[in-house]
Amino acid sequence: MQPKDTTTNEGYKGFTNAGCPFLPCHKGVQREFNCLFCYCPLIAYECPGPYEVYTDRNGLTRKDCSACTLPHDGYHQSWNFIQRWLEYPVPWSGKPQTDPPIRRPKPPGHEDLSDD
Ligand code: SF4
């Protein structure tokens, strides 16, 4: 097995589970449907997705990510999206998504840098 820093095979960035009875579980995906991030690693963190907020049967506030395609739209694109947002993860506040969506967190001391 090669470390991912030295391999040119990028198969680890995504796959489509064609046998899944729920595929496609999110509408609007334009590229390859990436099932790697089912469930989304950003569920407990601030993110730019179009989630709705609801209260579950235990009284906990949760995200409903039904309308979000960000972790699924293209193997490379969704991989890069998740890596960028996990660089400086910020625990989710439990509040609804903002308009415009929340911006990607910056390293401490660099909050004024423009987004890339
Ligand atoms: S809204 Fe999208 S990016 Fe945010 S946690 Fe849900 S699936 Fe992930």
Backbone and ligand atoms as CSV (ligand in chain L), in Angstrom:
chain,resi,resn,atom,element,x,y,z
A,1,MET,N,N,0.844,-1.198,0.000
A,1,MET,CA,C,0.000,0.000,0.000
A,1,MET,C,C,0.873,1.239,0.000
A,2,GLN,N,N,0.583,2.188,-0.894
A,2,GLN,CA,C,1.353,3.424,-0.955
A,2,GLN,C,C,0.736,4.497,-0.075
A,3,PRO,N,N,1.578,5.294,0.592
A,3,PRO,CA,C,1.039,6.474,1.284
A,3,PRO,C,C,0.376,7.375,0.263
A,4,LYS,N,N,-0.704,8.068,0.658
A,4,LYS,CA,C,-1.442,8.835,-0.344
A,4,LYS,C,C,-0.650,10.013,-0.876
A,5,ASP,N,N,0.411,10.440,-0.167
A,5,ASP,CA,C,1.226,11.545,-0.677
A,5,ASP,C,C,2.076,11.140,-1.866
A,6,THR,N,N,2.282,9.838,-2.096
A,6,THR,CA,C,3.156,9.417,-3.184
A,6,THR,C,C,2.426,8.674,-4.290
A,7,THR,N,N,1.171,8.325,-4.108
A,7,THR,CA,C,0.469,7.584,-5.143
A,7,THR,C,C,-0.224,8.526,-6.122
A,8,THR,N,N,-0.342,8.089,-7.362
A,8,THR,CA,C,-1.095,8.863,-8.362
A,8,THR,C,C,-2.507,8.314,-8.499
A,9,ASN,N,N,-2.772,7.210,-7.813
A,9,ASN,CA,C,-4.115,6.626,-7.832
A,9,ASN,C,C,-4.978,7.362,-6.815
A,10,GLU,N,N,-6.007,8.051,-7.284
A,10,GLU,CA,C,-6.846,8.852,-6.393
A,10,GLU,C,C,-8.189,8.177,-6.106
A,11,GLY,N,N,-8.181,6.858,-6.189
A,11,GLY,CA,C,-9.417,6.125,-5.947
A,11,GLY,C,C,-9.974,6.299,-4.545
A,12,TYR,N,N,-9.144,6.717,-3.615
A,12,TYR,CA,C,-9.598,6.921,-2.229
A,12,TYR,C,C,-10.476,8.153,-2.071
A,13,LYS,N,N,-10.569,8.970,-3.140
A,13,LYS,CA,C,-11.325,10.220,-3.012
A,13,LYS,C,C,-12.829,10.052,-3.190
A,14,GLY,N,N,-13.219,8.878,-3.671
A,14,GLY,CA,C,-14.658,8.704,-3.810
A,14,GLY,C,C,-15.046,7.433,-4.535
A,15,PHE,N,N,-16.300,7.096,-4.430
A,15,PHE,CA,C,-16.864,5.938,-5.129
A,15,PHE,C,C,-18.380,6.109,-5.154
A,16,THR,N,N,-19.013,5.370,-6.045
A,16,THR,CA,C,-20.473,5.355,-6.096
A,16,THR,C,C,-20.954,3.949,-5.770
A,17,ASN,N,N,-21.771,3.837,-4.762
A,17,ASN,CA,C,-22.331,2.542,-4.376
A,17,ASN,C,C,-23.605,2.303,-5.193
A,18,ALA,N,N,-23.406,1.745,-6.394
A,18,ALA,CA,C,-24.526,1.565,-7.318
A,18,ALA,C,C,-25.554,0.586,-6.770
A,19,GLY,N,N,-25.172,-0.227,-5.781
A,19,GLY,CA,C,-26.103,-1.188,-5.215
A,19,GLY,C,C,-26.951,-0.633,-4.085
A,20,CYS,N,N,-26.733,0.619,-3.711
A,20,CYS,CA,C,-27.479,1.192,-2.587
A,20,CYS,C,C,-28.925,1.479,-2.989
A,21,PRO,N,N,-29.901,1.010,-2.223
A,21,PRO,CA,C,-31.302,1.236,-2.581
A,21,PRO,C,C,-31.726,2.693,-2.446
A,22,PHE,N,N,-30.915,3.525,-1.810
A,22,PHE,CA,C,-31.278,4.933,-1.610
A,22,PHE,C,C,-30.666,5.858,-2.654
A,23,LEU,N,N,-29.772,5.336,-3.508
A,23,LEU,CA,C,-29.129,6.150,-4.538
A,23,LEU,C,C,-30.133,6.558,-5.614
A,24,PRO,N,N,-30.228,7.838,-6.021
A,24,PRO,CA,C,-29.510,8.984,-5.468
A,24,PRO,C,C,-30.266,9.566,-4.266
A,25,CYS,N,N,-29.600,9.642,-3.144
A,25,CYS,CA,C,-30.249,10.076,-1.904
A,25,CYS,C,C,-30.358,11.598,-1.802
A,26,HIS,N,N,-29.600,12.334,-2.637
A,26,HIS,CA,C,-29.700,13.800,-2.669
A,26,HIS,C,C,-29.901,14.226,-4.114
A,27,LYS,N,N,-30.907,15.045,-4.378
A,27,LYS,CA,C,-31.187,15.500,-5.739
A,27,LYS,C,C,-30.251,16.636,-6.124
A,28,GLY,N,N,-29.923,16.702,-7.428
A,28,GLY,CA,C,-29.177,17.837,-7.948
A,28,GLY,C,C,-27.694,17.591,-8.120
A,29,VAL,N,N,-27.203,16.371,-7.862
A,29,VAL,CA,C,-25.774,16.084,-8.063
A,29,VAL,C,C,-25.505,16.028,-9.567
A,30,GLN,N,N,-24.533,16.815,-10.036
A,30,GLN,CA,C,-24.242,16.932,-11.462
A,30,GLN,C,C,-23.101,16.009,-11.898
A,31,ARG,N,N,-22.145,15.754,-11.020
A,31,ARG,CA,C,-20.955,14.970,-11.379
A,31,ARG,C,C,-21.133,13.540,-10.877
A,32,GLU,N,N,-19.991,12.804,-10.751
A,32,GLU,CA,C,-20.100,11.455,-10.190
A,32,GLU,C,C,-20.695,11.575,-8.792
A,33,PHE,N,N,-21.565,10.658,-8.423
A,33,PHE,CA,C,-22.171,10.702,-7.086
A,33,PHE,C,C,-21.192,10.068,-6.099
A,34,ASN,N,N,-20.655,10.861,-5.192
A,34,ASN,CA,C,-19.671,10.373,-4.230
A,34,ASN,C,C,-20.367,9.914,-2.947
A,35,CYS,N,N,-20.266,8.607,-2.687
A,35,CYS,CA,C,-20.884,8.027,-1.491
A,35,CYS,C,C,-19.904,7.975,-0.309
A,36,LEU,N,N,-18.655,8.420,-0.520
A,36,LEU,CA,C,-17.637,8.312,0.533
A,36,LEU,C,C,-18.026,9.069,1.792
A,37,PHE,N,N,-18.705,10.204,1.631
A,37,PHE,CA,C,-19.032,11.040,2.793
A,37,PHE,C,C,-20.481,10.884,3.239
A,38,CYS,N,N,-20.943,9.681,3.207
A,38,CYS,CA,C,-22.238,9.295,3.766
A,38,CYS,C,C,-21.893,8.538,5.051
A,39,TYR,N,N,-21.986,9.113,6.170
A,39,TYR,CA,C,-22.536,10.412,6.538
A,39,TYR,C,C,-21.488,11.530,6.492
A,40,CYS,N,N,-21.974,12.782,6.433
A,40,CYS,CA,C,-21.072,13.910,6.214
A,40,CYS,C,C,-20.194,14.176,7.439
A,41,PRO,N,N,-18.870,14.268,7.236
A,41,PRO,CA,C,-17.963,14.559,8.346
A,41,PRO,C,C,-18.189,15.928,8.982
A,42,LEU,N,N,-18.961,16.791,8.312
A,42,LEU,CA,C,-19.193,18.132,8.849
A,42,LEU,C,C,-20.475,18.238,9.658
A,43,ILE,N,N,-21.113,17.125,9.928
A,43,ILE,CA,C,-22.413,17.179,10.598
A,43,ILE,C,C,-22.334,17.883,11.952
A,44,ALA,N,N,-21.218,17.744,12.658
A,44,ALA,CA,C,-21.086,18.361,13.987
A,44,ALA,C,C,-20.327,19.685,13.947
A,45,TYR,N,N,-20.036,20.167,12.716
A,45,TYR,CA,C,-19.234,21.393,12.584
A,45,TYR,C,C,-19.973,22.435,11.751
A,46,GLU,N,N,-19.499,23.676,11.859
A,46,GLU,CA,C,-20.016,24.709,10.986
A,46,GLU,C,C,-19.691,24.327,9.546
A,47,CYS,N,N,-20.621,24.609,8.628
A,47,CYS,CA,C,-20.447,24.236,7.227
A,47,CYS,C,C,-21.234,25.212,6.362
A,48,PRO,N,N,-20.999,25.204,5.043
A,48,PRO,CA,C,-21.711,26.138,4.167
A,48,PRO,C,C,-22.961,25.537,3.536
A,49,GLY,N,N,-23.331,24.338,3.937
A,49,GLY,CA,C,-24.437,23.644,3.272
A,49,GLY,C,C,-25.804,24.224,3.605
A,50,PRO,N,N,-26.768,23.940,2.735
A,50,PRO,CA,C,-28.122,24.478,2.904
A,50,PRO,C,C,-28.991,23.621,3.836
A,51,TYR,N,N,-28.516,23.400,5.041
A,51,TYR,CA,C,-29.254,22.528,5.957
A,51,TYR,C,C,-30.426,23.268,6.608
A,52,GLU,N,N,-31.403,22.478,7.015
A,52,GLU,CA,C,-32.500,22.964,7.847
A,52,GLU,C,C,-32.241,22.453,9.261
A,53,VAL,N,N,-32.821,23.105,10.242
A,53,VAL,CA,C,-32.653,22.697,11.631
A,53,VAL,C,C,-33.958,22.096,12.132
A,54,TYR,N,N,-33.848,20.975,12.861
A,54,TYR,CA,C,-35.045,20.393,13.465
A,54,TYR,C,C,-34.677,19.820,14.830
A,55,THR,N,N,-35.702,19.525,15.611
A,55,THR,CA,C,-35.517,18.932,16.929
A,55,THR,C,C,-35.949,17.471,16.858
A,56,ASP,N,N,-35.051,16.563,17.240
A,56,ASP,CA,C,-35.387,15.142,17.153
A,56,ASP,C,C,-36.226,14.697,18.353
A,57,ARG,N,N,-36.594,13.439,18.375
A,57,ARG,CA,C,-37.508,12.949,19.407
A,57,ARG,C,C,-36.901,12.959,20.796
A,58,ASN,N,N,-35.565,13.127,20.875
A,58,ASN,CA,C,-34.898,13.241,22.168
A,58,ASN,C,C,-34.679,14.678,22.589
A,59,GLY,N,N,-35.203,15.594,21.771
A,59,GLY,CA,C,-35.083,17.005,22.101
A,59,GLY,C,C,-33.778,17.637,21.658
A,60,LEU,N,N,-32.992,16.916,20.841
A,60,LEU,CA,C,-31.712,17.443,20.378
A,60,LEU,C,C,-31.889,18.202,19.072
A,61,THR,N,N,-31.182,19.324,18.942
A,61,THR,CA,C,-31.197,20.100,17.713
A,61,THR,C,C,-30.257,19.458,16.712
A,62,ARG,N,N,-30.745,19.210,15.497
A,62,ARG,CA,C,-29.947,18.519,14.484
A,62,ARG,C,C,-30.086,19.205,13.140
A,63,LYS,N,N,-29.137,18.873,12.226
A,63,LYS,CA,C,-29.212,19.352,10.852
A,63,LYS,C,C,-29.996,18.350,10.011
A,64,ASP,N,N,-30.857,18.864,9.146
A,64,ASP,CA,C,-31.466,18.070,8.086
A,64,ASP,C,C,-30.757,18.467,6.801
A,65,CYS,N,N,-29.926,17.567,6.273
A,65,CYS,CA,C,-29.052,17.864,5.134
A,65,CYS,C,C,-29.635,17.373,3.812
A,66,SER,N,N,-30.930,17.141,3.763
A,66,SER,CA,C,-31.553,16.572,2.562
A,66,SER,C,C,-31.252,17.364,1.299
A,67,ALA,N,N,-31.164,18.683,1.405
A,67,ALA,CA,C,-31.001,19.532,0.215
A,67,ALA,C,C,-29.536,19.795,-0.129
A,68,CYS,N,N,-28.604,19.188,0.571
A,68,CYS,CA,C,-27.175,19.482,0.364
A,68,CYS,C,C,-26.534,18.448,-0.556
A,69,THR,N,N,-25.786,18.933,-1.562
A,69,THR,CA,C,-25.050,18.042,-2.468
A,69,THR,C,C,-23.534,18.181,-2.304
A,70,LEU,N,N,-23.071,19.072,-1.451
A,70,LEU,CA,C,-21.642,19.395,-1.376
A,70,LEU,C,C,-20.727,18.185,-1.109
A,71,PRO,N,N,-21.077,17.228,-0.234
A,71,PRO,CA,C,-20.173,16.105,-0.004
A,71,PRO,C,C,-20.337,14.984,-1.032
A,72,HIS,N,N,-21.192,15.202,-2.037
A,72,HIS,CA,C,-21.516,14.116,-2.975
A,72,HIS,C,C,-21.247,14.433,-4.436
A,73,ASP,N,N,-21.045,15.715,-4.786
A,73,ASP,CA,C,-21.022,16.124,-6.194
A,73,ASP,C,C,-19.610,16.061,-6.778
A,74,GLY,N,N,-19.237,14.890,-7.301
A,74,GLY,CA,C,-17.918,14.691,-7.901
A,74,GLY,C,C,-16.929,14.134,-6.905
A,75,TYR,N,N,-16.145,13.140,-7.328
A,75,TYR,CA,C,-15.187,12.523,-6.406
A,75,TYR,C,C,-14.152,13.542,-5.924
A,76,HIS,N,N,-13.505,14.220,-6.867
A,76,HIS,CA,C,-12.437,15.163,-6.506
A,76,HIS,C,C,-13.010,16.399,-5.816
A,77,GLN,N,N,-14.097,16.920,-6.359
A,77,GLN,CA,C,-14.663,18.149,-5.822
A,77,GLN,C,C,-15.146,17.959,-4.386
A,78,SER,N,N,-15.845,16.884,-4.121
A,78,SER,CA,C,-16.361,16.688,-2.771
A,78,SER,C,C,-15.226,16.342,-1.799
A,79,TRP,N,N,-14.231,15.599,-2.285
A,79,TRP,CA,C,-13.057,15.310,-1.439
A,79,TRP,C,C,-12.384,16.610,-1.020
A,80,ASN,N,N,-12.128,17.485,-2.012
A,80,ASN,CA,C,-11.450,18.752,-1.715
A,80,ASN,C,C,-12.295,19.633,-0.803
A,81,PHE,N,N,-13.594,19.638,-1.029
A,81,PHE,CA,C,-14.488,20.417,-0.176
A,81,PHE,C,C,-14.374,19.972,1.281
A,82,ILE,N,N,-14.439,18.685,1.536
A,82,ILE,CA,C,-14.374,18.177,2.914
A,82,ILE,C,C,-12.999,18.466,3.536
A,83,GLN,N,N,-11.928,18.275,2.761
A,83,GLN,CA,C,-10.587,18.525,3.323
A,83,GLN,C,C,-10.435,19.988,3.734
A,84,ARG,N,N,-10.919,20.901,2.889
A,84,ARG,CA,C,-10.780,22.331,3.192
A,84,ARG,C,C,-11.541,22.700,4.456
A,85,TRP,N,N,-12.733,22.159,4.606
A,85,TRP,CA,C,-13.558,22.544,5.756
A,85,TRP,C,C,-13.152,21.840,7.037
A,86,LEU,N,N,-12.380,20.762,6.922
A,86,LEU,CA,C,-11.886,20.090,8.127
A,86,LEU,C,C,-10.524,20.617,8.567
A,87,GLU,N,N,-9.962,21.569,7.807
A,87,GLU,CA,C,-8.667,22.124,8.212
A,87,GLU,C,C,-8.750,22.827,9.567
A,88,TYR,N,N,-9.811,23.602,9.754
A,88,TYR,CA,C,-10.016,24.348,10.998
A,88,TYR,C,C,-11.469,24.173,11.434
A,89,PRO,N,N,-11.822,22.956,11.841
A,89,PRO,CA,C,-13.223,22.692,12.166
A,89,PRO,C,C,-13.692,23.483,13.385
A,90,VAL,N,N,-14.875,24.032,13.268
A,90,VAL,CA,C,-15.486,24.785,14.359
A,90,VAL,C,C,-16.776,24.065,14.742
A,91,PRO,N,N,-16.921,23.649,15.996
A,91,PRO,CA,C,-18.152,22.953,16.399
A,91,PRO,C,C,-19.391,23.758,16.028
A,92,TRP,N,N,-20.403,23.056,15.521
A,92,TRP,CA,C,-21.643,23.687,15.086
A,92,TRP,C,C,-22.345,24.346,16.269
A,93,SER,N,N,-22.858,25.544,16.050
A,93,SER,CA,C,-23.522,26.312,17.099
A,93,SER,C,C,-24.915,25.783,17.418
A,94,GLY,N,N,-25.475,25.002,16.501
A,94,GLY,CA,C,-26.857,24.548,16.663
A,94,GLY,C,C,-27.858,25.522,16.084
A,95,LYS,N,N,-27.354,26.573,15.456
A,95,LYS,CA,C,-28.235,27.589,14.876
A,95,LYS,C,C,-28.476,27.309,13.395
A,96,PRO,N,N,-29.546,27.908,12.824
A,96,PRO,CA,C,-29.818,27.731,11.388
A,96,PRO,C,C,-28.690,28.300,10.533
A,97,GLN,N,N,-28.629,27.844,9.294
A,97,GLN,CA,C,-27.662,28.353,8.328
A,97,GLN,C,C,-27.884,29.847,8.125
A,98,THR,N,N,-26.794,30.571,7.902
A,98,THR,CA,C,-26.886,32.014,7.692
A,98,THR,C,C,-27.084,32.308,6.202
A,99,ASP,N,N,-27.462,33.555,5.873
A,99,ASP,CA,C,-27.621,33.989,4.486
A,99,ASP,C,C,-26.835,35.290,4.302
A,100,PRO,N,N,-25.678,35.270,3.616
A,100,PRO,CA,C,-25.074,34.140,2.904
A,100,PRO,C,C,-24.553,33.076,3.870
A,101,PRO,N,N,-24.292,31.864,3.316
A,101,PRO,CA,C,-23.842,30.775,4.188
A,101,PRO,C,C,-22.560,31.130,4.921
A,102,ILE,N,N,-22.358,30.475,6.033
A,102,ILE,CA,C,-21.182,30.729,6.863
A,102,ILE,C,C,-19.899,30.551,6.050
A,103,ARG,N,N,-18.898,31.382,6.321
A,103,ARG,CA,C,-17.631,31.318,5.595
A,103,ARG,C,C,-16.696,30.309,6.241
A,104,ARG,N,N,-15.765,29.819,5.422
A,104,ARG,CA,C,-14.831,28.807,5.911
A,104,ARG,C,C,-13.930,29.396,6.996
A,105,PRO,N,N,-13.794,28.714,8.134
A,105,PRO,CA,C,-12.936,29.210,9.214
A,105,PRO,C,C,-11.485,29.318,8.777
A,106,LYS,N,N,-10.789,30.315,9.284
A,106,LYS,CA,C,-9.372,30.566,8.981
A,106,LYS,C,C,-8.521,30.174,10.180
A,107,PRO,N,N,-7.217,29.953,9.937
A,107,PRO,CA,C,-6.346,29.662,11.077
A,107,PRO,C,C,-6.324,30.836,12.035
A,108,PRO,N,N,-6.141,30.578,13.311
A,108,PRO,CA,C,-6.102,31.663,14.293
A,108,PRO,C,C,-5.111,32.739,13.875
A,109,GLY,N,N,-5.553,33.996,13.915
A,109,GLY,CA,C,-4.696,35.104,13.520
A,109,GLY,C,C,-4.790,35.465,12.060
A,110,HIS,N,N,-5.514,34.673,11.253
A,110,HIS,CA,C,-5.637,34.927,9.817
A,110,HIS,C,C,-7.095,35.073,9.405
A,111,GLU,N,N,-7.958,35.462,10.326
A,111,GLU,CA,C,-9.385,35.524,10.037
A,111,GLU,C,C,-9.721,36.546,8.950
A,112,ASP,N,N,-8.813,37.513,8.710
A,112,ASP,CA,C,-9.106,38.558,7.731
A,112,ASP,C,C,-8.661,38.194,6.316
A,113,LEU,N,N,-8.058,37.011,6.100
A,113,LEU,CA,C,-7.649,36.601,4.760
A,113,LEU,C,C,-8.866,36.297,3.903
A,114,SER,N,N,-8.783,36.606,2.596
A,114,SER,CA,C,-9.902,36.298,1.700
A,114,SER,C,C,-9.989,34.794,1.503
A,115,ASP,N,N,-11.196,34.305,1.176
A,115,ASP,CA,C,-11.425,32.882,0.976
A,115,ASP,C,C,-10.820,32.456,-0.355
A,116,ASP,N,N,-10.380,31.171,-0.449
A,116,ASP,CA,C,-9.882,30.690,-1.742
A,116,ASP,C,C,-10.767,29.630,-2.300
L,1,SF4,S1,S,-25.332,20.772,5.126
L,1,SF4,FE1,FE,-24.030,19.635,3.668
L,1,SF4,S2,S,-21.906,20.145,4.238
L,1,SF4,FE2,FE,-23.237,20.733,5.971
L,1,SF4,S3,S,-23.204,18.942,7.358
L,1,SF4,FE3,FE,-24.997,18.745,6.005
L,1,SF4,S4,S,-24.272,17.470,4.287
L,1,SF4,FE4,FE,-22.450,18.274,5.348
